[in-house]
Amino acid sequence: MTGKTDSTPLSIFQRPFFVALFALTAAIAWGWAYPLIKLGFGEFAITTEMTGSKMLFAGIRFCISGLIVLAMAASAHRDFSVRTSSSWWYILLFCMMNTTLHYTFFYIGLSHADGARSAILNSLSVFSVVILACLFFRSDRMTIRKMMGCAIGIAGILALNIGGKESGAFTIMGDGMIILNALCSATASLLTRGLSKRIDVFVGTGYSLAIGGALLILPGLAMGGTLPQITMFGLLYLLLLIAISTIGFTLYNKLLTCNPVGKVSIYNSLIPVVGAITSCLCLGETFYWKYLLAGSLSAIGIYIINKGKA
């Protein structure tokens, strides 16, 4: 009697080497967004007080990225149907939290704070997700590991305010906006759980970027937002940001459908580190020792939280 083993070949998105490669690609790409946005502000001559122009800049990026994701979804014959007509209200809420409000706060905050500082502070979204999920979902329980990870990570964020004002201090328009952005991101992560019950998650992501981007463009224009000057480098930075959104979300969401969440999200610990390093290198920002301490603690906190999920 010959024994047969049923071994279904793993897809490329399940093979350990490619999981690591694609997750690293997404994390590093998102880390690079911090300096690229600030460089884009400079090339398009968008100053700190030009809120409408910031919203327009962000809206163009995400709307185009969303249309690309939707085109990819259509070419892959994904299901575009919405489960019920009332689900559109949920999808619209997801668009607002995941893109419109999220990146309104992010772009405003980033224009008033150093890129390195913002990258580390934005890791608050990871710890907020853990805490909120434990409050709102029975399936998520607070564990010693999660408490340790959150405590270490939040200590890293608080470390940003060590030292005198010359090395950076809390501001409402800078740090305050980045914190609101992180809370919107955390809320959107929780809403993603319900999104899959209403629409294909890949299609929902495309809608989130495209509709959310449009909802940034319209008020941006209403507020008199423009791109005061257009340069070749400005367009290059915009194209790179569109690519980051498209590639990052596509790879990350695909990996999440094929692997345990912790196996993928553990690589997000690199985002604040990459964001801080690239901001200092590309923008000529002063690298303070507290950035190293804060970034390391945040990365360790994220790692501890996700290590047991893989």
Residue pairs with C-beta under 8 A, 6 or more apart in sequence:
11 258
12 18
13 19
13 22
13 254
13 255
13 257
13 258
13 259
14 258
14 259
19 255
19 259
19 263
19 264
20 267
22 251
22 254
22 255
23 251
23 252
23 255
23 264
23 266
23 267
24 267
24 270
25 247
25 251
26 247
26 248
26 251
26 252
26 255
26 267
27 267
27 268
27 270
27 271
27 274
28 270
28 274
29 243
29 244
29 247
29 248
30 244
30 248
30 271
30 274
30 275
31 119
31 270
31 271
31 272
31 273
31 274
31 275
31 277
31 278
32 240
32 244
32 274
32 275
32 278
33 241
33 244
33 275
34 110
34 115
34 116
34 118
34 119
34 275
34 278
34 279
35 115
35 275
35 278
35 279
35 281
35 282
35 283
36 237
36 240
36 241
36 244
37 107
37 110
37 115
37 237
37 241
38 110
38 111
38 115
38 279
38 283
39 233
39 237
39 282
39 283
40 46
40 57
40 234
40 237
40 238
40 241
41 47
41 54
41 57
41 111
43 229
43 231
43 233
43 234
43 237
44 53
44 57
44 227
44 228
44 229
44 230
44 231
44 234
45 227
45 228
45 229
46 53
46 54
46 57
46 111
46 227
46 228
47 111
48 111
48 112
48 173
50 225
50 228
51 108
51 223
51 225
52 219
52 220
52 221
52 222
52 223
52 224
52 225
52 226
53 220
53 225
53 226
53 227
53 228
54 104
54 107
54 108
54 111
54 220
54 225
55 104
55 107
55 216
55 217
55 219
55 220
55 223
55 225
56 216
56 217
56 220
56 221
56 225
56 226
56 227
57 107
57 220
57 227
57 238
58 103
58 104
58 106
58 107
58 213
58 216
58 220
59 213
59 214
59 215
59 216
59 217
59 218
59 220
60 213
60 217
60 238
61 213
61 238
61 241
61 242
61 245
62 99
62 103
62 209
62 210
62 212
62 213
62 216
62 245
63 209
63 210
63 213
63 214
63 216
63 217
64 213
64 242
65 209
65 210
65 213
65 242
65 245
65 246
65 249
66 205
66 206
66 207
66 208
66 209
66 210
66 211
66 212
66 213
67 206
67 210
68 242
68 246
69 202
69 205
69 206
69 209
69 210
69 246
69 249
69 250
70 203
70 206
70 207
70 210
72 206
72 250
73 80
73 200
73 202
73 203
73 206
74 80
76 202
78 200
78 202
78 203
79 200
79 203
80 199
80 200
80 203
81 199
82 88
82 91
82 198
82 199
83 197
83 198
83 199
84 198
87 198
87 199
90 191
90 194
90 195
90 198
91 195
91 198
91 199
91 204
91 207
91 208
91 211
92 211
93 191
94 188
94 191
94 192
94 195
94 204
94 208
95 207
95 208
95 211
95 212
95 215
96 212
96 215
97 184
97 187
97 188
97 191
98 184
98 185
98 188
98 191
98 192
98 208
98 212
99 208
99 209
99 211
99 212
99 213
99 215
99 216
100 212
100 215
100 216
101 180
101 184
102 181
102 184
102 185
102 188
102 212
103 181
103 212
103 216
104 216
105 177
105 178
105 180
105 181
105 184
106 122
106 177
106 178
106 181
108 173
108 177
109 118
109 173
109 174
109 175
109 176
109 177
109 178
109 180
109 181
110 118
110 178
112 171
112 173
112 174
112 177
113 121
113 168
113 171
113 174
113 175
113 178
114 168
114 279
114 283
114 285
115 275
115 276
115 278
115 279
115 280
115 283
115 285
116 275
116 276
116 277
116 279
116 280
116 285
116 287
116 291
117 160
117 168
117 174
117 175
117 276
117 291
118 174
118 178
118 275
118 279
119 271
119 272
119 273
119 274
119 275
119 276
119 279
119 295
120 156
120 157
120 160
120 272
120 275
120 276
120 291
120 294
120 295
120 298
121 157
121 160
121 175
121 178
121 179
121 182
122 178
122 181
122 182
122 185
122 271
122 272
122 275
123 153
123 156
123 157
123 182
123 271
123 272
123 298
123 299
123 301
123 302
124 153
124 154
124 157
124 179
124 182
124 183
125 181
125 182
125 183
125 185
125 186
125 189
126 153
126 186
126 268
126 301
126 302
126 305
127 149
127 150
127 153
127 154
127 301
127 305
128 182
128 183
128 185
128 186
129 186
129 189
129 190
130 140
130 146
130 149
130 150
130 305
131 142
131 150
132 186
132 187
132 190
133 140
133 190
134 140
134 141
134 142
134 146
136 190
137 190
137 193
143 308
145 304
145 305
145 307
145 308
146 305
148 304
149 300
149 301
149 302
149 303
149 304
149 305
149 306
150 301
150 305
151 301
152 297
152 300
152 301
152 304
153 297
153 298
153 300
153 301
153 302
153 305
154 301
155 297
155 301
156 293
156 294
156 295
156 296
156 297
156 298
156 299
156 300
156 301
157 294
157 298
159 290
159 293
159 294
159 297
160 168
160 175
160 290
160 291
160 294
161 168
161 169
161 170
162 290
162 293
163 288
163 290
167 286
167 288
167 290
168 288
170 176
192 201
195 201
195 204
196 204
198 204
199 207
201 253
201 257
202 250
202 253
202 254
205 249
205 253
209 245
209 249
227 234
252 264
255 264
256 264
260 309
260 310
261 306
261 309
262 306
262 307
262 308
262 309
262 310
263 309
263 310
265 302
265 306
265 309
266 302
266 303
266 306
266 307
266 309
266 310
268 302
268 306
269 298
269 299
269 300
269 302
269 303
269 306
270 299
272 295
272 298
272 299
273 295
273 296
273 299
276 287
276 291
276 295
279 285
280 286
280 287
280 291
